[in-house]
Amino acid sequence: MLNYFNYFTEIERFYQSKRETFTLLSTLDWVLIESWQEQGLPLESVLQGIDRAFSRPTAKKKINSLAYCAKAVAEVCEEQKDMRAERPALPEVSPGEVTAYTENLAQSVVRLNATFPEFTSRFTGIAESIRGLNTANMREAEQELGALEEKLIALLKVAADEKTLLDVKRGVDADLNPFRSTMTAEQLTMLEQQLWRRKLMERFNVPRLSLFYLI
């Protein structure tokens, strides 16, 4: 089973090979890969979708973002929907590395107290929940982190001022607007939610609360 890092890098390398020129992946591209990973889409199906997108006439001139491949990936995965979708494996790391990593996550949440002192007790509560995770079962710990991230996102939306939220929305719209005609409504809705999360957390220098980023 591939781990999280390899899932990303295999897709990035294949996309670059099809482009035949080096192009840095955008934030939207990374969020798109992340959404495929979270849906459990098999790597082979994603690569076949990318290949299909590039097989279309004039594709190489048009495709300057992985987002242009989203519809083709969805088509391939629909055709292969009976295939067993398997999420990339959680990384294999020592207990000490996991403890250090989760402590860093907790500290990143605690630092928000300086920006939003009126929410200190709530941010501190999330941080303490991170520190209290039972990482003996990595899958369960990952699920708990996902729930804590949901609480953190909801709290940031309440704590952030209107200008910040508007800036985040503008950033999300700017990333998505070029691809609205090439994606389904379902894809756009999912990516919009993912981009909101990423951009809001990046605005306040908070990493994703996930063990998958522990490499």
Backbone as a chain_set.jsonl record, in Angstrom:
{"seq": "MLNYFNYFTEIERFYQSKRETFTLLSTLDWVLIESWQEQGLPLESVLQGIDRAFSRPTAKKKINSLAYCAKAVAEVCEEQKDMRAERPALPEVSPGEVTAYTENLAQSVVRLNATFPEFTSRFTGIAESIRGLNTANMREAEQELGALEEKLIALLKVAADEKTLLDVKRGVDADLNPFRSTMTAEQLTMLEQQLWRRKLMERFNVPRLSLFYLI", "coords": {"N": [[0.839, -1.19, 0.0], [0.56, 2.232, -0.859], [2.061, 5.037, 0.784], [0.983, 8.216, 2.111], [2.649, 10.319, 1.188], [3.9, 9.189, -1.073], [1.706, 8.793, -2.739], [1.005, 11.398, -3.45], [3.422, 12.259, -4.702], [3.755, 10.436, -6.812], [1.586, 11.064, -8.468], [2.213, 13.725, -9.046], [4.666, 13.435, -10.432], [3.876, 11.908, -12.654], [2.074, 13.644, -13.904], [3.815, 15.756, -14.531], [5.433, 14.432, -16.363], [3.676, 14.018, -18.47], [3.103, 16.608, -19.194], [5.543, 17.377, -20.141], [7.078, 19.521, -19.631], [8.474, 21.352, -16.919], [6.361, 22.245, -14.338], [5.292, 23.98, -11.582], [3.105, 22.697, -9.135], [-0.035, 24.098, -8.29], [-1.729, 25.605, -5.43], [-4.389, 24.829, -5.646], [-4.089, 22.513, -7.202], [-2.756, 20.804, -5.407], [-4.688, 20.6, -3.425], [-6.638, 19.313, -4.888], [-5.432, 16.793, -5.38], [-5.307, 15.984, -2.755], [-8.027, 15.737, -2.212], [-8.671, 13.574, -3.845], [-7.175, 11.61, -2.595], [-8.428, 11.539, -0.079], [-10.907, 10.596, -0.776], [-10.274, 8.045, -1.342], [-9.495, 7.226, -3.89], [-8.086, 5.007, -6.212], [-4.603, 5.017, -6.998], [-3.816, 4.202, -9.575], [-6.122, 4.595, -11.094], [-6.394, 7.367, -10.983], [-4.071, 8.136, -12.354], [-4.638, 7.058, -14.868], [-6.797, 8.656, -15.556], [-5.567, 11.175, -15.771], [-3.878, 10.631, -17.912], [-5.809, 10.188, -19.881], [-6.933, 12.742, -20.091], [-4.808, 14.139, -21.218], [-4.657, 12.893, -23.636], [-6.422, 13.98, -25.331], [-7.142, 16.091, -28.185], [-4.954, 18.868, -28.721], [-4.419, 19.057, -26.047], [-2.001, 19.33, -24.555], [-1.264, 21.957, -24.95], [-3.255, 23.314, -23.689], [-3.572, 22.313, -21.071], [-2.493, 23.491, -18.221], [-2.691, 23.123, -15.625], [-3.338, 20.776, -13.065], [-5.952, 20.65, -12.46], [-7.422, 20.689, -14.8], [-7.594, 18.064, -15.433], [-9.435, 16.91, -13.83], [-12.104, 16.182, -14.509], [-11.716, 14.067, -16.309], [-10.439, 12.229, -14.641], [-12.522, 11.712, -12.866], [-14.286, 10.474, -14.64], [-12.905, 8.087, -15.297], [-12.761, 6.889, -12.768], [-15.445, 6.496, -12.237], [-16.071, 4.617, -14.175], [-14.591, 2.551, -13.187], [-15.674, 1.97, -10.744], [-16.283, -0.284, -9.272], [-13.942, -1.257, -8.475], [-11.741, -1.892, -5.761], [-11.298, 0.677, -3.604], [-8.6, 2.047, -2.008], [-7.267, 3.701, 0.69], [-4.252, 5.646, 0.92], [-1.558, 4.439, 2.944], [-1.111, 5.118, 6.435], [1.771, 6.817, 7.644], [4.749, 5.015, 8.585], [6.112, 5.33, 11.577], [8.069, 6.083, 14.521], [6.925, 5.818, 17.97], [7.912, 7.993, 19.444], [8.375, 9.93, 17.478], [5.776, 10.41, 16.637], [4.652, 11.487, 18.958], [6.172, 13.851, 19.227], [5.389, 15.136, 16.912], [2.58, 15.48, 17.213], [2.645, 17.158, 19.414], [3.754, 19.428, 18.274], [1.636, 20.108, 16.597], [-0.278, 20.726, 18.536], [0.96, 22.935, 19.752], [0.896, 24.759, 17.659], [-1.784, 25.343, 17.544], [-2.181, 26.464, 20.07], [-0.746, 28.821, 19.774], [-2.518, 30.446, 18.507], [-3.881, 31.73, 20.477], [-2.654, 34.124, 21.029], [-3.441, 35.723, 18.949], [-6.183, 35.632, 19.065], [-7.242, 36.295, 21.832], [-9.647, 36.258, 23.222], [-10.705, 33.829, 22.735], [-9.215, 31.996, 24.03], [-9.623, 29.83, 25.879], [-10.98, 27.982, 24.34], [-9.315, 27.401, 22.136], [-7.178, 26.395, 23.587], [-8.38, 24.159, 24.678], [-8.75, 22.534, 22.405], [-6.077, 22.103, 21.749], [-5.216, 20.659, 24.007], [-6.734, 18.372, 23.684], [-5.53, 17.33, 21.432], [-3.024, 16.72, 22.464], [-3.799, 14.714, 24.161], [-4.382, 12.521, 22.61], [-4.716, 9.052, 21.871], [-2.303, 7.5, 20.435], [-1.645, 4.925, 19.927], [-3.333, 3.51, 18.366], [-3.29, 4.329, 15.25], [-5.147, 4.84, 13.22], [-7.557, 5.424, 14.544], [-6.683, 7.65, 15.964], [-6.204, 9.388, 13.856], [-8.808, 9.802, 12.928], [-9.878, 11.137, 15.131], [-8.321, 13.442, 15.089], [-9.251, 14.535, 12.728], [-11.859, 15.243, 13.49], [-11.244, 17.158, 15.422], [-10.024, 19.058, 13.82], [-12.219, 19.943, 12.361], [-13.613, 21.276, 14.394], [-11.753, 23.263, 14.91], [-11.658, 24.701, 12.478], [-14.295, 25.678, 12.389], [-14.213, 27.334, 14.635], [-12.247, 29.195, 13.904], [-13.566, 30.47, 11.823], [-15.472, 31.858, 13.221], [-13.892, 33.436, 14.876], [-12.216, 34.953, 13.178], [-11.957, 38.125, 11.484], [-14.272, 39.993, 9.397], [-13.057, 40.993, 7.062], [-10.822, 39.332, 6.712], [-12.071, 36.859, 6.213], [-13.375, 37.516, 3.855], [-11.205, 38.003, 2.19], [-10.123, 35.428, 2.08], [-12.211, 34.124, 0.778], [-12.148, 35.433, -1.714], [-9.664, 34.562, -2.593], [-10.145, 31.817, -2.864], [-12.144, 31.848, -4.843], [-10.69, 32.985, -6.957], [-8.865, 30.96, -7.498], [-10.561, 28.899, -8.322], [-12.244, 29.869, -10.379], [-11.155, 29.754, -13.117], [-11.687, 27.123, -13.77], [-14.305, 26.426, -13.64], [-15.955, 25.724, -15.751], [-14.999, 23.3, -16.488], [-15.334, 21.401, -14.579], [-17.49, 19.325, -12.582], [-20.484, 20.231, -10.746], [-20.456, 18.989, -8.267], [-17.718, 18.373, -7.932], [-16.68, 20.982, -7.857], [-17.902, 22.028, -5.56], [-16.818, 20.386, -3.548], [-14.054, 20.943, -3.823], [-14.062, 23.657, -3.299], [-14.74, 23.702, -0.593], [-12.521, 22.357, 0.449], [-10.435, 24.095, -0.295], [-11.156, 26.381, 1.132], [-10.71, 25.506, 3.763], [-7.929, 24.964, 3.723], [-6.814, 27.49, 2.964], [-7.755, 29.18, 4.977], [-6.556, 28.089, 7.262], [-3.887, 28.328, 6.531], [-3.698, 31.085, 6.515], [-3.512, 31.698, 9.192], [-1.28, 30.354, 9.896], [-1.515, 27.645, 10.672], [-1.032, 24.205, 10.66], [-2.454, 21.419, 8.777], [-4.486, 19.24, 10.676], [-3.514, 16.32, 10.843], [-2.261, 13.024, 10.72], [-1.222, 12.114, 8.4], [0.521, 13.881, 7.321], [2.819, 13.485, 8.596], [5.845, 12.591, 7.835]], "CA": [[0.0, 0.0, 0.0], [1.306, 3.469, -0.897], [1.781, 5.977, 1.852], [0.419, 9.5, 1.684], [3.653, 11.068, 0.449], [4.089, 8.576, -2.387], [0.497, 9.041, -3.536], [1.159, 12.737, -4.004], [4.572, 12.386, -5.589], [3.519, 9.659, -8.034], [0.693, 11.852, -9.315], [2.959, 14.894, -9.506], [5.654, 13.013, -11.43], [3.189, 11.487, -13.873], [1.557, 14.856, -14.519], [4.948, 16.469, -15.121], [5.895, 13.684, -17.537], [2.718, 14.246, -19.548], [3.265, 18.007, -19.615], [6.846, 17.429, -20.81], [7.767, 20.71, -19.142], [8.317, 21.424, -15.465], [5.393, 23.231, -13.875], [4.973, 23.817, -10.169], [1.692, 22.505, -8.845], [-0.646, 25.202, -7.554], [-2.47, 25.22, -4.224], [-5.575, 24.09, -6.091], [-3.654, 21.177, -7.632], [-2.48, 19.994, -4.217], [-5.97, 20.324, -2.78], [-7.305, 18.318, -5.724], [-4.823, 15.494, -5.06], [-5.736, 15.659, -1.395], [-9.418, 15.275, -2.271], [-8.645, 12.21, -4.409], [-6.668, 10.732, -1.544], [-9.424, 11.392, 0.981], [-11.981, 9.766, -1.309], [-9.783, 6.692, -1.517], [-9.378, 6.875, -5.308], [-6.843, 4.278, -6.464], [-3.6, 5.774, -7.735], [-3.825, 3.815, -10.987], [-7.275, 5.235, -11.73], [-6.068, 8.779, -11.129], [-3.086, 8.268, -13.433], [-5.336, 6.804, -16.126], [-7.588, 9.842, -15.848], [-4.637, 12.211, -16.241], [-3.456, 10.214, -19.248], [-6.947, 10.415, -20.78], [-7.051, 14.179, -20.328], [-3.737, 14.559, -22.123], [-4.803, 12.227, -24.93], [-7.352, 14.75, -26.138], [-6.467, 17.027, -29.111], [-4.442, 20.17, -28.213], [-4.421, 19.053, -24.578], [-0.752, 19.794, -23.963], [-1.223, 23.416, -24.999], [-4.292, 23.845, -22.813], [-3.485, 21.851, -19.685], [-1.415, 24.07, -17.423], [-3.037, 22.837, -14.229], [-3.89, 19.441, -12.846], [-7.404, 20.779, -12.353], [-8.026, 20.375, -16.087], [-7.722, 16.611, -15.531], [-10.382, 16.435, -12.819], [-13.26, 15.527, -15.11], [-11.275, 12.784, -16.859], [-10.208, 11.336, -13.493], [-13.853, 11.315, -12.385], [-14.833, 9.537, -15.62], [-12.234, 6.791, -15.136], [-13.139, 6.306, -11.482], [-16.827, 6.039, -12.364], [-16.004, 3.384, -14.963], [-13.924, 1.522, -12.39], [-16.185, 2.151, -9.39], [-16.349, -1.55, -8.551], [-12.605, -1.575, -7.966], [-11.585, -1.588, -4.338], [-10.56, 1.915, -3.359], [-7.831, 1.901, -0.775], [-6.572, 4.926, 1.062], [-2.831, 5.481, 1.192], [-1.289, 4.029, 4.322], [-0.518, 6.063, 7.36], [3.215, 6.634, 7.661], [5.322, 4.156, 9.625], [7.026, 6.157, 12.357], [8.219, 5.651, 15.905], [6.049, 6.525, 18.931], [8.506, 9.281, 19.807], [8.142, 10.874, 16.382], [4.351, 10.764, 16.655], [4.449, 12.377, 20.107], [6.749, 15.15, 18.9], [4.575, 15.727, 15.846], [1.306, 15.946, 17.767], [2.945, 18.299, 20.276], [3.897, 20.579, 17.382], [0.285, 20.487, 16.192], [-0.905, 21.378, 19.681], [1.587, 24.248, 19.934], [0.434, 25.649, 16.597], [-3.125, 25.786, 17.935], [-2.023, 27.342, 21.24], [-0.263, 30.134, 19.324], [-3.668, 31.254, 18.09], [-4.356, 32.494, 21.632], [-2.103, 35.479, 20.961], [-4.219, 36.457, 17.948], [-7.59, 35.669, 19.483], [-7.226, 36.027, 23.276], [-10.999, 36.022, 23.736], [-11.044, 32.417, 22.499], [-8.107, 31.22, 24.594], [-10.038, 28.561, 26.496], [-11.433, 27.038, 23.311], [-8.128, 26.934, 21.414], [-6.41, 25.572, 24.52], [-9.083, 22.882, 24.793], [-8.416, 21.734, 21.218], [-4.672, 21.699, 21.884], [-5.119, 19.602, 25.019], [-7.304, 17.154, 23.089], [-4.49, 16.796, 20.551], [-2.003, 16.107, 23.322], [-4.366, 13.542, 24.824], [-4.696, 11.456, 21.665], [-4.111, 7.735, 22.029], [-1.733, 7.224, 19.115], [-1.353, 3.497, 19.767], [-4.133, 3.149, 17.197], [-3.114, 5.491, 14.395], [-6.373, 5.104, 12.467], [-8.491, 6.115, 15.429], [-6.113, 8.962, 16.248], [-6.429, 10.208, 12.661], [-10.224, 10.181, 12.927], [-10.069, 12.145, 16.176], [-7.717, 14.677, 14.601], [-10.173, 15.091, 11.741], [-12.951, 15.892, 14.223], [-10.693, 18.359, 16.057], [-9.819, 20.053, 12.773], [-13.535, 20.518, 12.083], [-13.881, 22.241, 15.466], [-10.828, 24.381, 14.747], [-12.113, 25.484, 11.33], [-15.512, 26.38, 12.807], [-13.825, 28.383, 15.573], [-11.547, 30.238, 13.151], [-14.56, 31.233, 11.069], [-16.122, 32.758, 14.174], [-12.905, 34.355, 15.451], [-11.631, 35.823, 12.159], [-12.783, 39.28, 11.129], [-14.97, 39.893, 8.111], [-12.109, 41.25, 5.979], [-10.031, 38.122, 6.512], [-12.922, 35.856, 5.574], [-13.613, 37.958, 2.484], [-9.95, 37.757, 1.461], [-10.035, 33.99, 1.843], [-13.196, 33.802, -0.256], [-11.633, 35.923, -2.983], [-8.597, 33.657, -3.002], [-10.774, 30.571, -3.303], [-12.806, 32.115, -6.124], [-9.662, 33.21, -7.979], [-8.298, 29.654, -7.853], [-11.554, 28.022, -8.944], [-12.946, 30.449, -11.524], [-10.732, 29.28, -14.444], [-12.017, 25.716, -14.001], [-15.726, 26.185, -13.372], [-16.59, 25.098, -16.915], [-14.387, 21.992, -16.749], [-15.61, 20.517, -13.448], [-18.892, 19.155, -12.213], [-20.89, 21.001, -9.563], [-20.009, 18.244, -7.088], [-16.282, 18.59, -7.795], [-16.444, 22.366, -7.458], [-18.317, 22.192, -4.162], [-15.841, 19.71, -2.709], [-12.791, 21.673, -3.863], [-14.266, 24.937, -2.624], [-14.65, 23.438, 0.845], [-11.134, 22.017, 0.766], [-9.627, 25.301, -0.408], [-11.505, 27.223, 2.272], [-10.015, 24.986, 4.935], [-6.491, 25.149, 3.585], [-6.441, 28.896, 2.949], [-8.021, 29.765, 6.292], [-5.525, 27.625, 8.184], [-2.627, 28.938, 6.123], [-3.723, 32.491, 6.906], [-3.107, 31.801, 10.59], [-0.089, 29.502, 10.08], [-1.863, 26.408, 11.373], [-0.959, 23.073, 9.741], [-3.567, 20.482, 8.819], [-4.435, 18.313, 11.809], [-3.558, 14.994, 10.249], [-1.036, 12.237, 10.832], [-0.728, 11.807, 7.067], [1.602, 14.796, 6.989], [4.0, 13.062, 9.344], [6.615, 11.778, 6.867]], "C": [[0.884, 1.254, 0.0], [1.047, 4.289, 0.354], [1.359, 7.313, 1.247], [1.389, 10.267, 0.8], [3.823, 10.506, -0.951], [2.892, 8.793, -3.293], [0.605, 10.41, -4.205], [2.269, 12.792, -5.048], [4.403, 11.597, -6.879], [2.615, 10.425, -8.994], [1.435, 13.06, -9.882], [3.936, 14.515, -10.614], [4.982, 12.627, -12.739], [2.656, 12.704, -14.629], [2.681, 15.631, -15.203], [5.442, 15.761, -16.377], [4.957, 13.884, -18.726], [2.823, 15.675, -20.076], [4.526, 18.185, -20.445], [7.594, 18.737, -20.53], [7.513, 20.804, -17.65], [7.374, 22.561, -15.107], [5.1, 22.97, -12.404], [3.474, 23.632, -9.988], [1.182, 23.669, -7.994], [-1.29, 24.68, -6.268], [-3.696, 24.401, -4.594], [-5.212, 22.675, -6.509], [-3.42, 20.271, -6.428], [-3.769, 19.643, -3.474], [-6.74, 19.266, -3.561], [-6.754, 16.919, -5.449], [-5.273, 15.043, -3.681], [-7.17, 15.132, -1.387], [-9.506, 13.874, -2.856], [-8.189, 11.207, -3.361], [-7.739, 10.479, -0.5], [-10.625, 10.576, 0.521], [-11.567, 8.316, -1.485], [-9.683, 6.272, -2.964], [-8.057, 6.159, -5.55], [-5.879, 5.103, -7.313], [-3.671, 5.47, -9.227], [-4.982, 4.482, -11.734], [-7.019, 6.72, -11.957], [-5.09, 8.983, -12.285], [-3.727, 8.022, -14.799], [-6.177, 8.007, -16.53], [-6.732, 10.976, -16.384], [-4.193, 11.905, -17.664], [-4.576, 10.466, -20.264], [-7.095, 11.894, -21.102], [-6.015, 14.664, -21.337], [-3.852, 13.928, -23.507], [-5.73, 12.995, -25.865], [-6.607, 15.769, -27.002], [-6.14, 18.363, -28.448], [-4.331, 20.225, -26.695], [-3.158, 19.662, -23.989], [-0.643, 21.312, -23.962], [-2.18, 24.025, -23.972], [-4.069, 23.514, -21.348], [-2.267, 22.439, -18.989], [-1.708, 23.96, -15.939], [-3.621, 21.438, -14.149], [-5.415, 19.481, -12.785], [-8.114, 20.482, -13.669], [-8.246, 18.872, -16.262], [-8.82, 16.057, -14.631], [-11.547, 15.671, -13.425], [-12.88, 14.158, -15.667], [-11.008, 11.771, -15.751], [-11.54, 10.821, -12.965], [-14.482, 10.291, -13.332], [-14.237, 8.141, -15.429], [-12.677, 6.123, -13.843], [-14.588, 5.824, -11.496], [-16.87, 4.718, -13.134], [-15.443, 2.227, -14.141], [-14.437, 1.52, -10.948], [-16.282, 0.855, -8.594], [-14.987, -1.991, -8.028], [-12.517, -1.18, -6.499], [-10.732, -0.338, -4.192], [-9.881, 1.816, -2.006], [-7.076, 3.183, -0.481], [-5.088, 4.647, 1.236], [-2.595, 5.185, 2.668], [-0.802, 5.19, 5.164], [0.977, 5.79, 7.436], [3.671, 5.736, 8.81], [6.397, 4.963, 10.354], [7.052, 5.647, 13.79], [7.259, 6.41, 16.808], [6.587, 7.893, 19.311], [8.28, 10.339, 18.741], [6.688, 11.335, 16.36], [4.076, 11.753, 17.786], [4.975, 13.776, 19.808], [5.89, 15.88, 17.861], [3.257, 16.278, 16.396], [1.512, 17.125, 18.717], [3.116, 19.569, 19.434], [2.531, 21.066, 16.886], [-0.407, 21.254, 17.319], [-0.35, 22.786, 19.884], [1.11, 25.236, 18.882], [-0.966, 26.173, 16.897], [-3.037, 26.752, 19.108], [-1.575, 28.739, 20.819], [-1.399, 31.039, 18.85], [-4.209, 32.101, 19.239], [-3.853, 33.939, 21.593], [-2.889, 36.341, 19.984], [-5.655, 36.653, 18.389], [-7.69, 35.371, 20.98], [-8.615, 35.728, 23.859], [-11.451, 34.573, 23.549], [-10.0, 31.476, 23.098], [-8.557, 29.858, 25.122], [-10.417, 27.524, 25.436], [-10.25, 26.514, 22.486], [-7.283, 26.023, 22.308], [-7.062, 24.196, 24.68], [-8.795, 21.965, 23.608], [-6.986, 21.223, 21.316], [-4.512, 20.564, 22.891], [-5.71, 18.292, 24.501], [-6.302, 16.502, 22.141], [-3.428, 16.083, 21.374], [-2.504, 14.816, 23.967], [-4.713, 12.396, 23.893], [-4.006, 10.151, 22.038], [-3.593, 7.296, 20.662], [-1.305, 5.766, 18.952], [-2.141, 2.949, 18.578], [-4.147, 4.369, 16.275], [-4.383, 5.839, 13.632], [-7.381, 5.873, 13.319], [-7.992, 7.517, 15.762], [-6.338, 9.909, 15.074], [-7.878, 10.683, 12.59], [-10.495, 11.27, 13.962], [-9.467, 13.484, 15.758], [-8.617, 15.348, 13.574], [-11.322, 15.828, 12.408], [-12.467, 17.181, 14.894], [-10.433, 19.452, 15.019], [-11.139, 20.722, 12.397], [-13.884, 21.576, 13.133], [-13.009, 23.481, 15.3], [-11.268, 25.286, 13.598], [-13.338, 26.308, 11.714], [-15.167, 27.547, 13.73], [-13.111, 29.529, 14.858], [-12.524, 31.093, 12.352], [-15.296, 32.225, 11.967], [-15.139, 33.836, 14.644], [-12.378, 35.369, 14.438], [-12.559, 36.991, 11.83], [-13.325, 39.128, 9.711], [-14.023, 40.092, 6.929], [-11.277, 40.01, 5.671], [-10.836, 37.057, 5.781], [-13.206, 36.22, 4.119], [-12.371, 37.74, 1.625], [-9.788, 36.289, 1.124], [-10.995, 33.585, 0.729], [-12.717, 34.25, -1.633], [-10.522, 35.029, -3.507], [-9.128, 32.336, -3.535], [-11.411, 30.755, -4.68], [-11.786, 32.291, -7.246], [-9.043, 31.896, -8.432], [-9.278, 28.813, -8.66], [-12.153, 28.558, -10.243], [-12.478, 29.938, -12.887], [-11.224, 27.87, -14.789], [-13.494, 25.395, -13.81], [-16.419, 25.496, -14.538], [-16.061, 23.697, -17.187], [-14.635, 20.991, -15.634], [-17.103, 20.406, -13.207], [-19.203, 20.001, -10.986], [-20.413, 20.317, -8.287], [-18.52, 18.439, -6.848], [-15.987, 19.996, -7.298], [-16.797, 22.598, -5.991], [-17.287, 21.585, -3.219], [-14.522, 20.482, -2.659], [-12.906, 23.028, -3.174], [-14.144, 24.764, -1.111], [-13.217, 23.155, 1.265], [-10.243, 23.26, 0.728], [-9.896, 26.266, 0.743], [-10.71, 26.796, 3.507], [-8.527, 25.31, 4.864], [-6.106, 26.627, 3.695], [-6.683, 29.567, 4.305], [-6.949, 29.345, 7.285], [-4.17, 28.211, 7.825], [-2.559, 30.398, 6.55], [-3.216, 32.678, 8.336], [-1.972, 30.832, 10.941], [-0.368, 28.258, 10.922], [-1.795, 25.254, 10.369], [-2.219, 22.222, 9.807], [-3.388, 19.532, 10.002], [-4.609, 16.899, 11.271], [-2.218, 14.302, 10.412], [-0.448, 11.914, 9.471], [0.43, 12.716, 6.669], [2.876, 14.496, 7.774], [4.782, 12.102, 8.467], [8.008, 11.531, 7.428]], "O": [[1.845, 1.334, 0.765], [-0.046, 4.247, 0.92], [1.38, 7.5, 0.031], [0.99, 10.809, -0.231], [3.885, 11.265, -1.918], [3.056, 8.961, -4.502], [0.326, 10.548, -5.396], [2.073, 13.313, -6.146], [4.857, 12.038, -7.935], [2.855, 10.432, -10.201], [1.299, 13.379, -11.063], [4.02, 15.208, -11.629], [5.465, 12.979, -13.815], [2.775, 12.781, -15.851], [2.516, 16.107, -16.326], [5.828, 16.413, -17.347], [5.409, 13.914, -19.871], [2.651, 15.915, -21.271], [4.581, 19.03, -21.338], [8.629, 19.008, -21.139], [6.461, 20.386, -17.167], [7.572, 23.701, -15.526], [4.705, 21.866, -12.029], [2.673, 24.328, -10.612], [1.874, 24.155, -7.099], [-1.382, 23.472, -6.05], [-4.009, 23.404, -3.943], [-5.945, 21.734, -6.206], [-3.832, 19.111, -6.426], [-3.922, 18.535, -2.961], [-7.415, 18.422, -2.972], [-7.521, 15.967, -5.301], [-5.58, 13.87, -3.466], [-7.492, 14.199, -0.651], [-10.327, 13.069, -2.415], [-8.732, 10.108, -3.249], [-7.943, 9.34, -0.079], [-11.29, 9.935, 1.335], [-12.405, 7.453, -1.747], [-9.775, 5.081, -3.261], [-7.008, 6.652, -5.135], [-6.297, 5.802, -8.236], [-3.595, 6.382, -10.051], [-4.825, 4.887, -12.886], [-7.383, 7.266, -12.998], [-5.26, 9.893, -13.096], [-3.398, 8.698, -15.773], [-6.261, 8.34, -17.712], [-7.116, 11.659, -17.334], [-4.137, 12.793, -18.515], [-4.312, 10.908, -21.382], [-7.352, 12.262, -22.248], [-6.308, 15.493, -22.199], [-3.208, 14.386, -24.451], [-5.811, 12.689, -27.055], [-5.553, 16.261, -26.6], [-6.953, 18.916, -27.707], [-4.169, 21.301, -26.118], [-3.229, 20.427, -23.027], [-0.009, 21.892, -23.081], [-1.939, 25.116, -23.454], [-4.343, 24.338, -20.475], [-1.15, 21.947, -19.147], [-1.07, 24.606, -15.108], [-4.313, 20.983, -15.06], [-6.083, 18.477, -13.028], [-9.275, 20.072, -13.669], [-9.0, 18.453, -17.14], [-9.103, 14.859, -14.668], [-11.936, 14.623, -12.909], [-13.633, 13.196, -15.517], [-11.316, 10.589, -15.901], [-11.676, 9.638, -12.652], [-15.136, 9.349, -12.883], [-14.959, 7.144, -15.401], [-12.939, 4.92, -13.824], [-14.918, 4.842, -10.83], [-17.623, 3.811, -12.779], [-15.782, 1.067, -14.373], [-13.718, 1.116, -10.034], [-16.356, 0.892, -7.366], [-14.872, -2.946, -7.259], [-13.164, -0.226, -6.066], [-9.576, -0.312, -4.615], [-10.519, 1.535, -0.991], [-6.33, 3.683, -1.323], [-4.7, 3.554, 1.648], [-3.35, 5.633, 3.531], [-0.165, 6.12, 4.667], [1.402, 4.642, 7.305], [3.05, 5.707, 9.873], [7.462, 5.238, 9.801], [6.182, 4.887, 14.216], [6.821, 7.51, 16.47], [5.823, 8.842, 19.483], [8.025, 11.502, 19.054], [6.402, 12.503, 16.098], [3.357, 12.734, 17.599], [4.31, 14.77, 20.098], [5.698, 17.094, 17.939], [2.868, 17.403, 16.083], [0.649, 17.997, 18.816], [2.678, 20.648, 19.832], [2.293, 22.268, 16.768], [-1.035, 22.288, 17.092], [-1.104, 23.721, 20.156], [0.936, 26.419, 19.174], [-1.299, 27.306, 16.549], [-3.748, 27.756, 19.134], [-1.974, 29.73, 21.431], [-1.247, 32.259, 18.802], [-4.916, 33.082, 19.007], [-4.529, 34.856, 22.057], [-2.993, 37.554, 20.168], [-6.269, 37.688, 18.13], [-8.173, 34.305, 21.361], [-8.735, 35.031, 24.866], [-12.449, 34.144, 24.128], [-9.914, 30.307, 22.721], [-7.924, 28.842, 24.832], [-10.196, 26.327, 25.623], [-10.189, 25.325, 22.174], [-6.743, 25.015, 21.853], [-6.367, 23.187, 24.802], [-8.617, 20.759, 23.782], [-6.707, 20.064, 21.008], [-3.76, 19.619, 22.653], [-5.227, 17.216, 24.852], [-6.228, 15.276, 22.052], [-2.988, 14.986, 21.029], [-1.711, 13.929, 24.282], [-5.282, 11.397, 24.333], [-2.852, 10.148, 22.467], [-4.349, 6.784, 19.836], [-0.677, 5.41, 17.955], [-1.684, 2.047, 17.876], [-4.907, 5.314, 16.484], [-4.668, 7.017, 13.418], [-7.979, 6.849, 12.865], [-8.779, 8.461, 15.834], [-6.628, 11.09, 15.268], [-8.144, 11.831, 12.233], [-11.247, 12.21, 13.703], [-10.036, 14.538, 16.039], [-8.737, 16.573, 13.545], [-11.722, 16.902, 11.96], [-13.191, 18.176, 14.931], [-10.604, 20.636, 15.307], [-11.177, 21.926, 12.144], [-14.391, 22.646, 12.795], [-13.461, 24.605, 15.519], [-11.251, 26.51, 13.733], [-13.413, 27.497, 11.403], [-15.757, 28.622, 13.623], [-13.341, 30.698, 15.168], [-12.332, 32.302, 12.22], [-15.694, 33.301, 11.521], [-15.507, 35.001, 14.791], [-12.118, 36.519, 14.792], [-13.782, 36.865, 11.89], [-12.9, 38.264, 8.944], [-14.17, 39.429, 5.903], [-11.053, 39.679, 4.507], [-10.344, 36.429, 4.844], [-13.27, 35.347, 3.254], [-12.475, 37.34, 0.465], [-9.367, 35.938, 0.022], [-10.641, 32.802, -0.153], [-12.868, 33.517, -2.611], [-10.438, 34.763, -4.706], [-8.63, 31.805, -4.527], [-11.237, 29.923, -5.57], [-11.992, 31.803, -8.357], [-8.73, 31.729, -9.611], [-8.876, 28.096, -9.576], [-12.529, 27.776, -11.117], [-13.319, 29.704, -13.755], [-11.187, 27.463, -15.951], [-13.887, 24.228, -13.819], [-17.38, 24.755, -14.329], [-16.61, 22.98, -18.023], [-14.194, 19.846, -15.727], [-17.876, 21.287, -13.584], [-18.297, 20.435, -10.274], [-20.012, 20.986, -7.334], [-18.092, 18.646, -5.713], [-15.144, 20.185, -6.421], [-16.071, 23.284, -5.272], [-16.925, 22.193, -2.212], [-13.941, 20.658, -1.588], [-11.958, 23.49, -2.539], [-13.521, 25.581, -0.433], [-12.75, 23.642, 2.294], [-9.402, 23.456, 1.606], [-8.973, 26.892, 1.265], [-10.117, 27.624, 4.199], [-7.944, 25.852, 5.804], [-5.184, 26.978, 4.431], [-5.905, 30.422, 4.727], [-6.481, 30.169, 8.071], [-3.387, 28.556, 8.71], [-1.49, 30.896, 6.905], [-2.577, 33.681, 8.654], [-1.731, 30.53, 12.11], [0.435, 27.872, 11.771], [-2.442, 25.32, 9.324], [-2.968, 22.292, 10.781], [-2.28, 19.08, 10.289], [-5.715, 16.358, 11.251], [-1.165, 14.922, 10.26], [0.702, 11.485, 9.383], [1.224, 12.375, 5.793], [3.885, 15.183, 7.622], [4.428, 10.928, 8.362], [8.825, 10.872, 6.785]]}, "num_chains": 1, "name": "protein.A"}
